[in-house]
Amino acid sequence: MHWKARTVGAVVMAGILAVTGCASSTNGAAGSSTAKDSNSSSSPAGGSGSSNPGSSSSDAPAEHVDVTVWHYWDGANADTFDAMVKEYNASQSNVTVTTSNVPNADFLTKLRASATSKTLPDIAIGDLVWVPQINQIGTLADLSGLMPADTLKDINPALTSFGKIDGKQVSVPVSANNLAYMYNKTLFKQAGLDPEKPPTTWAELEADAKQILAKTGKPGYDLFTQAGDNGEGLTWNFQVNLWQAGGEFLTPDNSAAAFNTPAGKKAAQFWMDLINSGASPYGKWGEFEKGQGGSAQEGSWMVGIWAPDPPFDFGVAKAPYPADGKPATNLGGEQAMVFNNSDAKAKAAADFLTWFLNPTQVTKWSEATGMLPVLNSVATGSDYLGWVDSKQPRLRPFVEQMADAHARPNTPLYPKISFAFAKEMEKAFAGQVSVDAALANAEKAVNAVIAGG
């Protein structure tokens, strides 16, 4: 699920353990799976040997198999998913898929209990950063041997790479969201800025934020500067700027911290400059969403949440990055995992996922929910982009950013790592320690978490 704070003092759901990326049920928008808080194409059809892009794969089992799916979607998203499951069931007679909604806060606990009682579902659909933890709960099937190579090849590589653990493809994405720059056009006008020319670089962002503060008295750019009860709000926002500066959060094998570098210092100093200028006051996240701030780094789900009744005139642009850096954003969303309950069930579950990840279904799902498409062919296809431009034009920057998106480290220790990092970096943003000291302390804290397992 995605991490989202609606206002200052909003409490993050206890069950998510500092994770980000899920999609909401607010008018089908990409937002949160709870009341709180991620086409026509030229690519091959998802089903192996399937001539009809909306039909099931020819690899469906010869004998009837029942497949159970657990997910935490509710509201419009759950209704859309159930309707698509019904369509899949009607498309063939060998597999019957049934779905169950498990509340987000209970999801991992219930999975662990079901593993003990040997009653695991056949498919679990959960937050992207849960994949490594779920991989430890039960034996996950290697989907690279069960799903067509063309389907896997068409998925955004950052999303497939996240599901690669110990040489296996243990998950595939079914939804996605990311972070971009959102801004208040009214405050831009009041500050003498062109509302049709949002910043593209860090320098421009900082200059605009300072001008908004000077002309309107309101903060120009929200920063998520407090660790809170899990740290992920701070961490996953900071990671965007870290990657843009050319840094990495952990080493490639997730064995040590990698952020205490010149790139990490550059990203942290960017935050400190904004904080010290007054344009991004410490502890003031949420002003933008209340219409009292000029801009913020926000998730794609906000477009759908605000679409029915925008609280103010807002614009969206790609996340600004340093002039000598590179574009980057952070991915969220849900991934599907298949428990290896039996060969027949694993094969049937993979058949359903192949059908669901067909461009036809991905387009339908993305348009109905507002989530971003996980297939490259859909994200760049004229049919889906035509829908975006005509129905949800503010989604366009988010869609285009999928090409530059990164996934967070796929380690079961990530929630603890994120919290350890955020608690130390918060001290710099609060003015208690220097940037150098905060990065060094965060490095020690993260490495201690990793060493402790």
Stockholm file with secondary structure:
# STOCKHOLM 1.0

chainA/1-453         MHWKARTVGAVVMAGILAVTGCASSTNGAAGSSTAKDSNSSSSPAGGSGSSNPGSSSSDAPAEHVDVTVWHYWDGANADTFDAMVKEYNASQSNVTVTTSNVPNADFLTKLRASATSKTLPDIAIGDLVWVPQINQIGTLADLSGLMPADTLKDINPALTSFGKIDGKQVSVPVSANNLAYMYNKTLFKQAGLDPEKPPTTWAELEADAKQILAKTGKPGYDLFTQAGDNGEGLTWNFQVNLWQAGGEFLTPDNSAAAFNTPAGKKAAQFWMDLINSGASPYGKWGEFEKGQGGSAQEGSWMVGIWAPDPPFDFGVAKAPYPADGKPATNLGGEQAMVFNNSDAKAKAAADFLTWFLNPTQVTKWSEATGMLPVLNSVATGSDYLGWVDSKQPRLRPFVEQMADAHARPNTPLYPKISFAFAKEMEKAFAGQVSVDAALANAEKAVNAVIAGG
#=GR chainA/1-453 SS CCCCCCSTTCCCCGGGSSCCCCCCCSTTCSSCSSSCCCCCCSSCCSSTTCSSTTSCCTTSCSSCEEEEEEECCCHHHHHHHHHHHHHHHHHCSSEEEEEEECCGGGHHHHHHHHHHTTCCCSEEEEEGGGHHHHHHHSCBCCGGGTSCHHHHHHBCHHHHHHTEETTEECCEESCBEEEEEEEEHHHHHHTTCCTTCCCCBHHHHHHHHHHHHHHHSSCSSBCCCCCTTTCHHHHHHHHHHHHHTTCCSBCTTSSSBCCSSHHHHHHHHHHHHHHHHTSSCTTCTTTTTTTCSSEEEEETHHHHHHTTSCSSCEEEECCCBCTTSCCCEEEECEEEEEBCSCHHHHHHHHHHHHHHTSHHHHHHHHHHHCCBCSBHHHHTCHHHHHHHHHHCGGGHHHHHHGGGEECCCCCTTHHHHHHHHHHHHHHHHTTSSCHHHHHHHHHHHHHHHHHHC
#=GC SS_cons         CCCCCCSTTCCCCGGGSSCCCCCCCSTTCSSCSSSCCCCCCSSCCSSTTCSSTTSCCTTSCSSCEEEEEEECCCHHHHHHHHHHHHHHHHHCSSEEEEEEECCGGGHHHHHHHHHHTTCCCSEEEEEGGGHHHHHHHSCBCCGGGTSCHHHHHHBCHHHHHHTEETTEECCEESCBEEEEEEEEHHHHHHTTCCTTCCCCBHHHHHHHHHHHHHHHSSCSSBCCCCCTTTCHHHHHHHHHHHHHTTCCSBCTTSSSBCCSSHHHHHHHHHHHHHHHHTSSCTTCTTTTTTTCSSEEEEETHHHHHHTTSCSSCEEEECCCBCTTSCCCEEEECEEEEEBCSCHHHHHHHHHHHHHHTSHHHHHHHHHHHCCBCSBHHHHTCHHHHHHHHHHCGGGHHHHHHGGGEECCCCCTTHHHHHHHHHHHHHHHHTTSSCHHHHHHHHHHHHHHHHHHC
//
